[in-house]
């Protein structure tokens, strides 16, 4: 507001009248006084042309319209950010996405299994015994146990990595990659151990 007052004092009103000595910043807030001062300055206002020669106590002004944000982005063919197709896949981004995916998958599977076990007749040992009588073979059982254990072990190991980050450690690029590969290796080893039990 002080800038507008200074511009008005230096240039006077655009209709040729000078400011009186009694002009104050509060008096410049009146629209009939402020709009001509803004028009004289280089601010983004444009005066509308009047077809009549009669003078009015308050001149009419219109704001110049800027191009809409989304229209400009469409015109320039800019992608919406963040846009996954413009980023090169990196170890850190893939580990972050897989951490979220395993968290969602674990929540869905554990909740679904728990609700399912409450809804079906019989108890868990009954259904476990039923699966054992199907004689799938040790390879299929080992594979199924590995597939079930891997999301849990990965989410656990990467969760520990996030806790270390919360303490403020491990943010150098080299450490990020080392801990990322360590998380993948340790989670695979733990899943193999769990599947072998």
ABEGO torsion letter per residue (X at the ends): XAAAAAAAAAAEBAAGBBBBAABBAAAAABAAAAAAAAAABABBBBBBBBABABBBABBBBBBBBBBBAAAAAAAAGBBBOBBAAABBBBAAAAAAAAAAAAAAAAAAAAAAAAAAAAABBEBAAAAAAAAAAAGAEAAAAAAAAAAAAAAAAAAAAAAAAAAAAAAGBGABAAAAAAAAAAAAAAAAAAAAAAAAX
